[in-house]
């Protein structure tokens, strides 16, 4: 490829990274707000959070992008630029999946920990901030890592709006050179490299967080020994 075409691809990489970061931030905020709401003591809060989760998990991200970009403007009289439309659609969609990760991690915390917070007269917010989240967040990192990679791949859907992301730029280069195999191989490798870097960063974050709560992330392929009972009998 010529330098001009490579520049087009690199611009697409930059747009994809921007979309990934913005939609990941929105999805993270949605995940924690809705996930915590799903464990709320009031049934109406749990119902509303569950309704949101089921709606956005049960709809196509592609159709959601169409809806945000093409349906909202006539309905409300304003137009979102493709970057913000893609951020909104992907953030809300993947945030619904993340909410289930947060809910599951919070529910998995030892009930004795919650009872200890009640015994110490902690408010619900104090129990959540000081007891539950510090133990639950490290357990969220591996599934959040997978979700982040899925979000990266989902960013390719914004090309339907004519947004110059990596997939859209790659298609323009393919049309210019009429070389599908070479161009799409490059695009696949670029997505793989970005995904690999993301998983390494998330793995490092997992180790740091687990070290902060007295746990160590096990190495791949290792088996954690069971604790011995009284007198060494299991």
mmCIF file of the C-alpha atoms, coordinates in Angstrom:
data_MODEL
# 
_entry.id   MODEL 
# 
loop_
_atom_site.group_PDB 
_atom_site.id 
_atom_site.type_symbol 
_atom_site.label_atom_id 
_atom_site.label_alt_id 
_atom_site.label_comp_id 
_atom_site.label_asym_id 
_atom_site.label_entity_id 
_atom_site.label_seq_id 
_atom_site.pdbx_PDB_ins_code 
_atom_site.Cartn_x 
_atom_site.Cartn_y 
_atom_site.Cartn_z 
_atom_site.occupancy 
_atom_site.B_iso_or_equiv 
_atom_site.pdbx_formal_charge 
_atom_site.auth_seq_id 
_atom_site.auth_comp_id 
_atom_site.auth_asym_id 
_atom_site.auth_atom_id 
_atom_site.pdbx_PDB_model_num 
ATOM 1   C CA . UNK A 1 1   ? 0.000   0.000   0.000  1.00 0.00 ? 1   UNK A CA 1 
ATOM 2   C CA . UNK A 1 2   ? 1.044   3.599   -0.523 1.00 0.00 ? 2   UNK A CA 1 
ATOM 3   C CA . UNK A 1 3   ? 1.800   5.929   2.381  1.00 0.00 ? 3   UNK A CA 1 
ATOM 4   C CA . UNK A 1 4   ? -1.483  7.768   1.754  1.00 0.00 ? 4   UNK A CA 1 
ATOM 5   C CA . UNK A 1 5   ? -3.502  4.589   2.139  1.00 0.00 ? 5   UNK A CA 1 
ATOM 6   C CA . UNK A 1 6   ? -1.615  3.604   5.291  1.00 0.00 ? 6   UNK A CA 1 
ATOM 7   C CA . UNK A 1 7   ? -2.384  7.049   6.675  1.00 0.00 ? 7   UNK A CA 1 
ATOM 8   C CA . UNK A 1 8   ? -6.078  6.403   6.016  1.00 0.00 ? 8   UNK A CA 1 
ATOM 9   C CA . UNK A 1 9   ? -5.862  3.118   7.918  1.00 0.00 ? 9   UNK A CA 1 
ATOM 10  C CA . UNK A 1 10  ? -4.069  4.763   10.855 1.00 0.00 ? 10  UNK A CA 1 
ATOM 11  C CA . UNK A 1 11  ? -6.755  7.432   10.993 1.00 0.00 ? 11  UNK A CA 1 
ATOM 12  C CA . UNK A 1 12  ? -9.290  4.616   11.198 1.00 0.00 ? 12  UNK A CA 1 
ATOM 13  C CA . UNK A 1 13  ? -7.341  3.057   14.075 1.00 0.00 ? 13  UNK A CA 1 
ATOM 14  C CA . UNK A 1 14  ? -7.409  6.372   15.943 1.00 0.00 ? 14  UNK A CA 1 
ATOM 15  C CA . UNK A 1 15  ? -11.168 6.761   15.444 1.00 0.00 ? 15  UNK A CA 1 
ATOM 16  C CA . UNK A 1 16  ? -11.718 3.178   16.649 1.00 0.00 ? 16  UNK A CA 1 
ATOM 17  C CA . UNK A 1 17  ? -9.632  3.799   19.778 1.00 0.00 ? 17  UNK A CA 1 
ATOM 18  C CA . UNK A 1 18  ? -11.557 7.003   20.540 1.00 0.00 ? 18  UNK A CA 1 
ATOM 19  C CA . UNK A 1 19  ? -14.874 5.195   20.139 1.00 0.00 ? 19  UNK A CA 1 
ATOM 20  C CA . UNK A 1 20  ? -13.644 2.283   22.253 1.00 0.00 ? 20  UNK A CA 1 
ATOM 21  C CA . UNK A 1 21  ? -12.502 4.508   25.132 1.00 0.00 ? 21  UNK A CA 1 
ATOM 22  C CA . UNK A 1 22  ? -15.640 6.668   25.174 1.00 0.00 ? 22  UNK A CA 1 
ATOM 23  C CA . UNK A 1 23  ? -18.098 3.795   24.885 1.00 0.00 ? 23  UNK A CA 1 
ATOM 24  C CA . UNK A 1 24  ? -16.138 1.768   27.483 1.00 0.00 ? 24  UNK A CA 1 
ATOM 25  C CA . UNK A 1 25  ? -16.343 4.667   29.946 1.00 0.00 ? 25  UNK A CA 1 
ATOM 26  C CA . UNK A 1 26  ? -20.090 4.979   29.388 1.00 0.00 ? 26  UNK A CA 1 
ATOM 27  C CA . UNK A 1 27  ? -20.585 1.211   29.615 1.00 0.00 ? 27  UNK A CA 1 
ATOM 28  C CA . UNK A 1 28  ? -18.591 1.067   32.865 1.00 0.00 ? 28  UNK A CA 1 
ATOM 29  C CA . UNK A 1 29  ? -20.662 3.825   34.458 1.00 0.00 ? 29  UNK A CA 1 
ATOM 30  C CA . UNK A 1 30  ? -23.900 2.172   33.331 1.00 0.00 ? 30  UNK A CA 1 
ATOM 31  C CA . UNK A 1 31  ? -22.685 -1.228  34.525 1.00 0.00 ? 31  UNK A CA 1 
ATOM 32  C CA . UNK A 1 32  ? -22.033 -0.078  38.074 1.00 0.00 ? 32  UNK A CA 1 
ATOM 33  C CA . UNK A 1 33  ? -25.137 2.087   38.396 1.00 0.00 ? 33  UNK A CA 1 
ATOM 34  C CA . UNK A 1 34  ? -27.505 -0.565  37.035 1.00 0.00 ? 34  UNK A CA 1 
ATOM 35  C CA . UNK A 1 35  ? -25.641 -3.493  38.613 1.00 0.00 ? 35  UNK A CA 1 
ATOM 36  C CA . UNK A 1 36  ? -25.774 -1.943  42.079 1.00 0.00 ? 36  UNK A CA 1 
ATOM 37  C CA . UNK A 1 37  ? -29.421 -0.986  41.497 1.00 0.00 ? 37  UNK A CA 1 
ATOM 38  C CA . UNK A 1 38  ? -30.227 -4.632  40.800 1.00 0.00 ? 38  UNK A CA 1 
ATOM 39  C CA . UNK A 1 39  ? -29.197 -5.460  44.377 1.00 0.00 ? 39  UNK A CA 1 
ATOM 40  C CA . UNK A 1 40  ? -31.178 -2.571  45.908 1.00 0.00 ? 40  UNK A CA 1 
ATOM 41  C CA . UNK A 1 41  ? -33.564 -3.272  48.781 1.00 0.00 ? 41  UNK A CA 1 
ATOM 42  C CA . UNK A 1 42  ? -36.479 -1.510  47.006 1.00 0.00 ? 42  UNK A CA 1 
ATOM 43  C CA . UNK A 1 43  ? -38.273 -3.718  44.482 1.00 0.00 ? 43  UNK A CA 1 
ATOM 44  C CA . UNK A 1 44  ? -39.104 -0.820  42.155 1.00 0.00 ? 44  UNK A CA 1 
ATOM 45  C CA . UNK A 1 45  ? -35.406 0.029   41.777 1.00 0.00 ? 45  UNK A CA 1 
ATOM 46  C CA . UNK A 1 46  ? -34.582 -3.620  41.088 1.00 0.00 ? 46  UNK A CA 1 
ATOM 47  C CA . UNK A 1 47  ? -37.456 -3.821  38.593 1.00 0.00 ? 47  UNK A CA 1 
ATOM 48  C CA . UNK A 1 48  ? -36.377 -0.734  36.637 1.00 0.00 ? 48  UNK A CA 1 
ATOM 49  C CA . UNK A 1 49  ? -32.753 -1.865  36.543 1.00 0.00 ? 49  UNK A CA 1 
ATOM 50  C CA . UNK A 1 50  ? -33.799 -5.361  35.453 1.00 0.00 ? 50  UNK A CA 1 
ATOM 51  C CA . UNK A 1 51  ? -36.087 -3.931  32.771 1.00 0.00 ? 51  UNK A CA 1 
ATOM 52  C CA . UNK A 1 52  ? -33.254 -1.860  31.325 1.00 0.00 ? 52  UNK A CA 1 
ATOM 53  C CA . UNK A 1 53  ? -30.915 -4.856  31.372 1.00 0.00 ? 53  UNK A CA 1 
ATOM 54  C CA . UNK A 1 54  ? -33.349 -7.169  29.610 1.00 0.00 ? 54  UNK A CA 1 
ATOM 55  C CA . UNK A 1 55  ? -34.260 -4.591  26.948 1.00 0.00 ? 55  UNK A CA 1 
ATOM 56  C CA . UNK A 1 56  ? -30.709 -3.727  25.968 1.00 0.00 ? 56  UNK A CA 1 
ATOM 57  C CA . UNK A 1 57  ? -29.422 -7.296  26.206 1.00 0.00 ? 57  UNK A CA 1 
ATOM 58  C CA . UNK A 1 58  ? -32.305 -8.479  24.057 1.00 0.00 ? 58  UNK A CA 1 
ATOM 59  C CA . UNK A 1 59  ? -31.842 -5.995  21.207 1.00 0.00 ? 59  UNK A CA 1 
ATOM 60  C CA . UNK A 1 60  ? -29.261 -5.925  18.429 1.00 0.00 ? 60  UNK A CA 1 
ATOM 61  C CA . UNK A 1 61  ? -26.397 -3.466  18.817 1.00 0.00 ? 61  UNK A CA 1 
ATOM 62  C CA . UNK A 1 62  ? -26.559 -2.847  15.067 1.00 0.00 ? 62  UNK A CA 1 
ATOM 63  C CA . UNK A 1 63  ? -30.254 -1.950  15.207 1.00 0.00 ? 63  UNK A CA 1 
ATOM 64  C CA . UNK A 1 64  ? -29.599 0.213   18.277 1.00 0.00 ? 64  UNK A CA 1 
ATOM 65  C CA . UNK A 1 65  ? -27.013 2.197   16.303 1.00 0.00 ? 65  UNK A CA 1 
ATOM 66  C CA . UNK A 1 66  ? -29.544 2.650   13.496 1.00 0.00 ? 66  UNK A CA 1 
ATOM 67  C CA . UNK A 1 67  ? -32.161 3.748   16.022 1.00 0.00 ? 67  UNK A CA 1 
ATOM 68  C CA . UNK A 1 68  ? -29.910 6.284   17.771 1.00 0.00 ? 68  UNK A CA 1 
ATOM 69  C CA . UNK A 1 69  ? -28.551 7.736   14.533 1.00 0.00 ? 69  UNK A CA 1 
ATOM 70  C CA . UNK A 1 70  ? -31.621 7.679   12.276 1.00 0.00 ? 70  UNK A CA 1 
ATOM 71  C CA . UNK A 1 71  ? -34.709 7.531   14.545 1.00 0.00 ? 71  UNK A CA 1 
ATOM 72  C CA . UNK A 1 72  ? -33.823 9.949   17.362 1.00 0.00 ? 72  UNK A CA 1 
ATOM 73  C CA . UNK A 1 73  ? -33.099 12.985  15.116 1.00 0.00 ? 73  UNK A CA 1 
ATOM 74  C CA . UNK A 1 74  ? -36.614 13.258  13.602 1.00 0.00 ? 74  UNK A CA 1 
ATOM 75  C CA . UNK A 1 75  ? -38.224 12.441  16.951 1.00 0.00 ? 75  UNK A CA 1 
ATOM 76  C CA . UNK A 1 76  ? -36.374 15.052  19.020 1.00 0.00 ? 76  UNK A CA 1 
ATOM 77  C CA . UNK A 1 77  ? -35.223 17.547  16.407 1.00 0.00 ? 77  UNK A CA 1 
ATOM 78  C CA . UNK A 1 78  ? -31.481 17.165  16.909 1.00 0.00 ? 78  UNK A CA 1 
ATOM 79  C CA . UNK A 1 79  ? -28.722 15.156  15.264 1.00 0.00 ? 79  UNK A CA 1 
ATOM 80  C CA . UNK A 1 80  ? -25.872 13.338  16.959 1.00 0.00 ? 80  UNK A CA 1 
ATOM 81  C CA . UNK A 1 81  ? -22.526 13.202  15.194 1.00 0.00 ? 81  UNK A CA 1 
ATOM 82  C CA . UNK A 1 82  ? -21.528 9.597   14.353 1.00 0.00 ? 82  UNK A CA 1 
ATOM 83  C CA . UNK A 1 83  ? -18.933 9.397   17.155 1.00 0.00 ? 83  UNK A CA 1 
ATOM 84  C CA . UNK A 1 84  ? -21.416 10.294  19.881 1.00 0.00 ? 84  UNK A CA 1 
ATOM 85  C CA . UNK A 1 85  ? -24.203 8.227   18.342 1.00 0.00 ? 85  UNK A CA 1 
ATOM 86  C CA . UNK A 1 86  ? -21.914 5.196   18.293 1.00 0.00 ? 86  UNK A CA 1 
ATOM 87  C CA . UNK A 1 87  ? -20.737 5.890   21.842 1.00 0.00 ? 87  UNK A CA 1 
ATOM 88  C CA . UNK A 1 88  ? -24.300 6.136   23.123 1.00 0.00 ? 88  UNK A CA 1 
ATOM 89  C CA . UNK A 1 89  ? -25.551 3.001   21.353 1.00 0.00 ? 89  UNK A CA 1 
ATOM 90  C CA . UNK A 1 90  ? -22.568 0.810   22.208 1.00 0.00 ? 90  UNK A CA 1 
ATOM 91  C CA . UNK A 1 91  ? -22.196 2.147   25.759 1.00 0.00 ? 91  UNK A CA 1 
ATOM 92  C CA . UNK A 1 92  ? -25.824 1.493   26.649 1.00 0.00 ? 92  UNK A CA 1 
ATOM 93  C CA . UNK A 1 93  ? -25.863 -1.925  24.962 1.00 0.00 ? 93  UNK A CA 1 
ATOM 94  C CA . UNK A 1 94  ? -22.672 -3.298  26.481 1.00 0.00 ? 94  UNK A CA 1 
ATOM 95  C CA . UNK A 1 95  ? -23.427 -1.589  29.780 1.00 0.00 ? 95  UNK A CA 1 
ATOM 96  C CA . UNK A 1 96  ? -26.415 -3.928  30.118 1.00 0.00 ? 96  UNK A CA 1 
ATOM 97  C CA . UNK A 1 97  ? -24.090 -6.934  29.907 1.00 0.00 ? 97  UNK A CA 1 
ATOM 98  C CA . UNK A 1 98  ? -21.688 -5.295  32.345 1.00 0.00 ? 98  UNK A CA 1 
ATOM 99  C CA . UNK A 1 99  ? -24.525 -4.709  34.814 1.00 0.00 ? 99  UNK A CA 1 
ATOM 100 C CA . UNK A 1 100 ? -24.978 -8.462  35.141 1.00 0.00 ? 100 UNK A CA 1 
ATOM 101 C CA . UNK A 1 101 ? -21.253 -8.850  35.822 1.00 0.00 ? 101 UNK A CA 1 
ATOM 102 C CA . UNK A 1 102 ? -21.468 -6.276  38.624 1.00 0.00 ? 102 UNK A CA 1 
ATOM 103 C CA . UNK A 1 103 ? -24.628 -7.803  40.074 1.00 0.00 ? 103 UNK A CA 1 
ATOM 104 C CA . UNK A 1 104 ? -23.172 -11.303 40.044 1.00 0.00 ? 104 UNK A CA 1 
ATOM 105 C CA . UNK A 1 105 ? -19.938 -10.199 41.722 1.00 0.00 ? 105 UNK A CA 1 
ATOM 106 C CA . UNK A 1 106 ? -21.805 -8.332  44.463 1.00 0.00 ? 106 UNK A CA 1 
ATOM 107 C CA . UNK A 1 107 ? -24.100 -11.270 45.145 1.00 0.00 ? 107 UNK A CA 1 
ATOM 108 C CA . UNK A 1 108 ? -21.093 -13.601 45.343 1.00 0.00 ? 108 UNK A CA 1 
ATOM 109 C CA . UNK A 1 109 ? -19.537 -11.699 48.269 1.00 0.00 ? 109 UNK A CA 1 
ATOM 110 C CA . UNK A 1 110 ? -19.684 -13.751 51.486 1.00 0.00 ? 110 UNK A CA 1 
ATOM 111 C CA . UNK A 1 111 ? -22.936 -12.857 53.322 1.00 0.00 ? 111 UNK A CA 1 
ATOM 112 C CA . UNK A 1 112 ? -20.957 -12.741 56.571 1.00 0.00 ? 112 UNK A CA 1 
ATOM 113 C CA . UNK A 1 113 ? -19.175 -9.681  55.233 1.00 0.00 ? 113 UNK A CA 1 
ATOM 114 C CA . UNK A 1 114 ? -22.498 -7.888  54.761 1.00 0.00 ? 114 UNK A CA 1 
ATOM 115 C CA . UNK A 1 115 ? -23.656 -8.946  58.221 1.00 0.00 ? 115 UNK A CA 1 
ATOM 116 C CA . UNK A 1 116 ? -20.428 -7.594  59.688 1.00 0.00 ? 116 UNK A CA 1 
ATOM 117 C CA . UNK A 1 117 ? -21.136 -4.219  58.120 1.00 0.00 ? 117 UNK A CA 1 
ATOM 118 C CA . UNK A 1 118 ? -24.628 -4.215  59.590 1.00 0.00 ? 118 UNK A CA 1 
ATOM 119 C CA . UNK A 1 119 ? -23.199 -5.124  63.004 1.00 0.00 ? 119 UNK A CA 1 
ATOM 120 C CA . UNK A 1 120 ? -20.872 -2.132  62.733 1.00 0.00 ? 120 UNK A CA 1 
ATOM 121 C CA . UNK A 1 121 ? -23.898 0.102   62.014 1.00 0.00 ? 121 UNK A CA 1 
ATOM 122 C CA . UNK A 1 122 ? -22.660 0.964   58.516 1.00 0.00 ? 122 UNK A CA 1 
ATOM 123 C CA . UNK A 1 123 ? -25.162 2.584   56.198 1.00 0.00 ? 123 UNK A CA 1 
ATOM 124 C CA . UNK A 1 124 ? -26.026 0.732   52.958 1.00 0.00 ? 124 UNK A CA 1 
ATOM 125 C CA . UNK A 1 125 ? -23.728 3.093   51.027 1.00 0.00 ? 125 UNK A CA 1 
ATOM 126 C CA . UNK A 1 126 ? -20.871 2.524   53.508 1.00 0.00 ? 126 UNK A CA 1 
ATOM 127 C CA . UNK A 1 127 ? -21.298 -1.246  53.256 1.00 0.00 ? 127 UNK A CA 1 
ATOM 128 C CA . UNK A 1 128 ? -21.233 -1.003  49.493 1.00 0.00 ? 128 UNK A CA 1 
ATOM 129 C CA . UNK A 1 129 ? -18.207 1.316   49.340 1.00 0.00 ? 129 UNK A CA 1 
ATOM 130 C CA . UNK A 1 130 ? -16.087 -0.128  52.153 1.00 0.00 ? 130 UNK A CA 1 
ATOM 131 C CA . UNK A 1 131 ? -16.956 -3.836  52.166 1.00 0.00 ? 131 UNK A CA 1 
ATOM 132 C CA . UNK A 1 132 ? -18.708 -5.122  49.054 1.00 0.00 ? 132 UNK A CA 1 
ATOM 133 C CA . UNK A 1 133 ? -17.076 -3.254  46.165 1.00 0.00 ? 133 UNK A CA 1 
ATOM 134 C CA . UNK A 1 134 ? -13.451 -3.732  47.315 1.00 0.00 ? 134 UNK A CA 1 
ATOM 135 C CA . UNK A 1 135 ? -14.034 -7.499  47.328 1.00 0.00 ? 135 UNK A CA 1 
ATOM 136 C CA . UNK A 1 136 ? -16.287 -7.682  44.266 1.00 0.00 ? 136 UNK A CA 1 
ATOM 137 C CA . UNK A 1 137 ? -14.362 -5.451  41.839 1.00 0.00 ? 137 UNK A CA 1 
ATOM 138 C CA . UNK A 1 138 ? -11.317 -7.779  41.472 1.00 0.00 ? 138 UNK A CA 1 
ATOM 139 C CA . UNK A 1 139 ? -13.684 -10.620 40.567 1.00 0.00 ? 139 UNK A CA 1 
ATOM 140 C CA . UNK A 1 140 ? -15.286 -8.442  37.867 1.00 0.00 ? 140 UNK A CA 1 
ATOM 141 C CA . UNK A 1 141 ? -12.050 -7.839  35.968 1.00 0.00 ? 141 UNK A CA 1 
ATOM 142 C CA . UNK A 1 142 ? -11.817 -11.125 33.968 1.00 0.00 ? 142 UNK A CA 1 
ATOM 143 C CA . UNK A 1 143 ? -15.398 -10.940 32.609 1.00 0.00 ? 143 UNK A CA 1 
ATOM 144 C CA . UNK A 1 144 ? -15.002 -7.199  32.056 1.00 0.00 ? 144 UNK A CA 1 
ATOM 145 C CA . UNK A 1 145 ? -11.858 -7.961  30.058 1.00 0.00 ? 145 UNK A CA 1 
ATOM 146 C CA . UNK A 1 146 ? -13.840 -10.269 27.784 1.00 0.00 ? 146 UNK A CA 1 
ATOM 147 C CA . UNK A 1 147 ? -16.591 -7.674  27.472 1.00 0.00 ? 147 UNK A CA 1 
ATOM 148 C CA . UNK A 1 148 ? -14.059 -4.999  26.540 1.00 0.00 ? 148 UNK A CA 1 
ATOM 149 C CA . UNK A 1 149 ? -12.732 -7.167  23.715 1.00 0.00 ? 149 UNK A CA 1 
ATOM 150 C CA . UNK A 1 150 ? -16.301 -7.748  22.523 1.00 0.00 ? 150 UNK A CA 1 
ATOM 151 C CA . UNK A 1 151 ? -16.854 -3.999  22.619 1.00 0.00 ? 151 UNK A CA 1 
ATOM 152 C CA . UNK A 1 152 ? -13.740 -3.487  20.502 1.00 0.00 ? 152 UNK A CA 1 
ATOM 153 C CA . UNK A 1 153 ? -15.138 -5.825  17.865 1.00 0.00 ? 153 UNK A CA 1 
ATOM 154 C CA . UNK A 1 154 ? -18.527 -4.139  18.148 1.00 0.00 ? 154 UNK A CA 1 
ATOM 155 C CA . UNK A 1 155 ? -17.020 -0.782  17.187 1.00 0.00 ? 155 UNK A CA 1 
ATOM 156 C CA . UNK A 1 156 ? -16.866 -2.027  13.593 1.00 0.00 ? 156 UNK A CA 1 
ATOM 157 C CA . UNK A 1 157 ? -20.665 -1.687  13.453 1.00 0.00 ? 157 UNK A CA 1 
ATOM 158 C CA . UNK A 1 158 ? -20.414 2.119   13.340 1.00 0.00 ? 158 UNK A CA 1 
ATOM 159 C CA . UNK A 1 159 ? -19.124 1.903   9.775  1.00 0.00 ? 159 UNK A CA 1 
ATOM 160 C CA . UNK A 1 160 ? -22.771 1.689   8.682  1.00 0.00 ? 160 UNK A CA 1 
ATOM 161 C CA . UNK A 1 161 ? -23.071 5.396   9.599  1.00 0.00 ? 161 UNK A CA 1 
ATOM 162 C CA . UNK A 1 162 ? -20.161 6.263   7.335  1.00 0.00 ? 162 UNK A CA 1 
ATOM 163 C CA . UNK A 1 163 ? -17.908 6.825   10.340 1.00 0.00 ? 163 UNK A CA 1 
ATOM 164 C CA . UNK A 1 164 ? -14.242 6.519   9.416  1.00 0.00 ? 164 UNK A CA 1 
ATOM 165 C CA . UNK A 1 165 ? -13.291 3.776   11.864 1.00 0.00 ? 165 UNK A CA 1 
ATOM 166 C CA . UNK A 1 166 ? -10.856 0.961   11.152 1.00 0.00 ? 166 UNK A CA 1 
ATOM 167 C CA . UNK A 1 167 ? -13.417 -1.224  9.363  1.00 0.00 ? 167 UNK A CA 1 
ATOM 168 C CA . UNK A 1 168 ? -14.672 1.651   7.203  1.00 0.00 ? 168 UNK A CA 1 
ATOM 169 C CA . UNK A 1 169 ? -11.143 2.803   6.328  1.00 0.00 ? 169 UNK A CA 1 
ATOM 170 C CA . UNK A 1 170 ? -10.127 -0.744  5.474  1.00 0.00 ? 170 UNK A CA 1 
ATOM 171 C CA . UNK A 1 171 ? -13.052 -1.071  3.108  1.00 0.00 ? 171 UNK A CA 1 
ATOM 172 C CA . UNK A 1 172 ? -12.078 2.174   1.354  1.00 0.00 ? 172 UNK A CA 1 
ATOM 173 C CA . UNK A 1 173 ? -8.539  0.869   0.886  1.00 0.00 ? 173 UNK A CA 1 
ATOM 174 C CA . UNK A 1 174 ? -9.911  -2.427  -0.430 1.00 0.00 ? 174 UNK A CA 1 
ATOM 175 C CA . UNK A 1 175 ? -11.994 -0.583  -3.016 1.00 0.00 ? 175 UNK A CA 1 
ATOM 176 C CA . UNK A 1 176 ? -8.980  1.478   -4.053 1.00 0.00 ? 176 UNK A CA 1 
ATOM 177 C CA . UNK A 1 177 ? -6.616  -1.486  -4.447 1.00 0.00 ? 177 UNK A CA 1 
ATOM 178 C CA . UNK A 1 178 ? -9.093  -4.271  -5.259 1.00 0.00 ? 178 UNK A CA 1 
ATOM 179 C CA . UNK A 1 179 ? -7.156  -6.523  -2.868 1.00 0.00 ? 179 UNK A CA 1 
ATOM 180 C CA . UNK A 1 180 ? -9.531  -8.061  -0.355 1.00 0.00 ? 180 UNK A CA 1 
ATOM 181 C CA . UNK A 1 181 ? -7.309  -10.771 1.134  1.00 0.00 ? 181 UNK A CA 1 
ATOM 182 C CA . UNK A 1 182 ? -4.333  -8.529  1.876  1.00 0.00 ? 182 UNK A CA 1 
ATOM 183 C CA . UNK A 1 183 ? -6.318  -5.603  3.264  1.00 0.00 ? 183 UNK A CA 1 
ATOM 184 C CA . UNK A 1 184 ? -8.630  -7.612  5.496  1.00 0.00 ? 184 UNK A CA 1 
ATOM 185 C CA . UNK A 1 185 ? -5.672  -9.618  6.799  1.00 0.00 ? 185 UNK A CA 1 
ATOM 186 C CA . UNK A 1 186 ? -4.054  -6.371  7.898  1.00 0.00 ? 186 UNK A CA 1 
ATOM 187 C CA . UNK A 1 187 ? -7.309  -5.237  9.517  1.00 0.00 ? 187 UNK A CA 1 
ATOM 188 C CA . UNK A 1 188 ? -7.689  -8.519  11.405 1.00 0.00 ? 188 UNK A CA 1 
ATOM 189 C CA . UNK A 1 189 ? -4.129  -8.256  12.697 1.00 0.00 ? 189 UNK A CA 1 
ATOM 190 C CA . UNK A 1 190 ? -4.676  -4.688  13.879 1.00 0.00 ? 190 UNK A CA 1 
ATOM 191 C CA . UNK A 1 191 ? -7.816  -5.696  15.784 1.00 0.00 ? 191 UNK A CA 1 
ATOM 192 C CA . UNK A 1 192 ? -5.914  -8.636  17.282 1.00 0.00 ? 192 UNK A CA 1 
ATOM 193 C CA . UNK A 1 193 ? -3.033  -6.425  18.464 1.00 0.00 ? 193 UNK A CA 1 
ATOM 194 C CA . UNK A 1 194 ? -5.419  -3.943  20.105 1.00 0.00 ? 194 UNK A CA 1 
ATOM 195 C CA . UNK A 1 195 ? -7.355  -6.769  21.784 1.00 0.00 ? 195 UNK A CA 1 
ATOM 196 C CA . UNK A 1 196 ? -4.130  -8.387  23.005 1.00 0.00 ? 196 UNK A CA 1 
ATOM 197 C CA . UNK A 1 197 ? -2.954  -5.127  24.560 1.00 0.00 ? 197 UNK A CA 1 
ATOM 198 C CA . UNK A 1 198 ? -6.318  -4.662  26.245 1.00 0.00 ? 198 UNK A CA 1 
ATOM 199 C CA . UNK A 1 199 ? -6.208  -8.122  27.815 1.00 0.00 ? 199 UNK A CA 1 
ATOM 200 C CA . UNK A 1 200 ? -2.656  -7.525  29.095 1.00 0.00 ? 200 UNK A CA 1 
ATOM 201 C CA . UNK A 1 201 ? -3.679  -4.228  30.695 1.00 0.00 ? 201 UNK A CA 1 
ATOM 202 C CA . UNK A 1 202 ? -6.744  -5.817  32.304 1.00 0.00 ? 202 UNK A CA 1 
ATOM 203 C CA . UNK A 1 203 ? -4.652  -8.732  33.568 1.00 0.00 ? 203 UNK A CA 1 
ATOM 204 C CA . UNK A 1 204 ? -2.246  -6.312  35.227 1.00 0.00 ? 204 UNK A CA 1 
ATOM 205 C CA . UNK A 1 205 ? -5.159  -4.433  36.781 1.00 0.00 ? 205 UNK A CA 1 
ATOM 206 C CA . UNK A 1 206 ? -6.588  -7.697  38.113 1.00 0.00 ? 206 UNK A CA 1 
ATOM 207 C CA . UNK A 1 207 ? -3.301  -8.599  39.806 1.00 0.00 ? 207 UNK A CA 1 
ATOM 208 C CA . UNK A 1 208 ? -3.008  -5.146  41.352 1.00 0.00 ? 208 UNK A CA 1 
ATOM 209 C CA . UNK A 1 209 ? -6.558  -5.160  42.712 1.00 0.00 ? 209 UNK A CA 1 
ATOM 210 C CA . UNK A 1 210 ? -6.328  -8.690  44.081 1.00 0.00 ? 210 UNK A CA 1 
ATOM 211 C CA . UNK A 1 211 ? -3.041  -7.861  45.774 1.00 0.00 ? 211 UNK A CA 1 
ATOM 212 C CA . UNK A 1 212 ? -4.834  -4.951  47.426 1.00 0.00 ? 212 UNK A CA 1 
ATOM 213 C CA . UNK A 1 213 ? -7.350  -7.292  49.070 1.00 0.00 ? 213 UNK A CA 1 
ATOM 214 C CA . UNK A 1 214 ? -4.808  -9.943  50.033 1.00 0.00 ? 214 UNK A CA 1 
ATOM 215 C CA . UNK A 1 215 ? -5.367  -12.200 47.034 1.00 0.00 ? 215 UNK A CA 1 
ATOM 216 C CA . UNK A 1 216 ? -3.086  -13.198 44.204 1.00 0.00 ? 216 UNK A CA 1 
ATOM 217 C CA . UNK A 1 217 ? -4.357  -13.834 40.704 1.00 0.00 ? 217 UNK A CA 1 
ATOM 218 C CA . UNK A 1 218 ? -3.473  -17.488 39.927 1.00 0.00 ? 218 UNK A CA 1 
ATOM 219 C CA . UNK A 1 219 ? -1.235  -18.206 36.986 1.00 0.00 ? 219 UNK A CA 1 
ATOM 220 C CA . UNK A 1 220 ? -2.716  -20.023 34.054 1.00 0.00 ? 220 UNK A CA 1 
ATOM 221 C CA . UNK A 1 221 ? -2.616  -23.784 34.544 1.00 0.00 ? 221 UNK A CA 1 
ATOM 222 C CA . UNK A 1 222 ? -1.958  -23.704 38.298 1.00 0.00 ? 222 UNK A CA 1 
ATOM 223 C CA . UNK A 1 223 ? -4.174  -25.374 40.872 1.00 0.00 ? 223 UNK A CA 1 
ATOM 224 C CA . UNK A 1 224 ? -4.911  -23.706 44.202 1.00 0.00 ? 224 UNK A CA 1 
ATOM 225 C CA . UNK A 1 225 ? -4.496  -26.272 47.026 1.00 0.00 ? 225 UNK A CA 1 
ATOM 226 C CA . UNK A 1 226 ? -7.430  -26.846 49.349 1.00 0.00 ? 226 UNK A CA 1 
ATOM 227 C CA . UNK A 1 227 ? -6.904  -25.718 52.968 1.00 0.00 ? 227 UNK A CA 1 
ATOM 228 C CA . UNK A 1 228 ? -6.149  -28.453 55.437 1.00 0.00 ? 228 UNK A CA 1 
ATOM 229 C CA . UNK A 1 229 ? -8.593  -29.152 58.232 1.00 0.00 ? 229 UNK A CA 1 
ATOM 230 C CA . UNK A 1 230 ? -7.909  -29.649 61.917 1.00 0.00 ? 230 UNK A CA 1 
ATOM 231 C CA . UNK A 1 231 ? -4.821  -31.746 62.476 1.00 0.00 ? 231 UNK A CA 1 
ATOM 232 C CA . UNK A 1 232 ? -3.967  -31.694 58.781 1.00 0.00 ? 232 UNK A CA 1 
ATOM 233 C CA . UNK A 1 233 ? -7.028  -33.817 57.856 1.00 0.00 ? 233 UNK A CA 1 
ATOM 234 C CA . UNK A 1 234 ? -8.968  -32.514 54.841 1.00 0.00 ? 234 UNK A CA 1 
# 
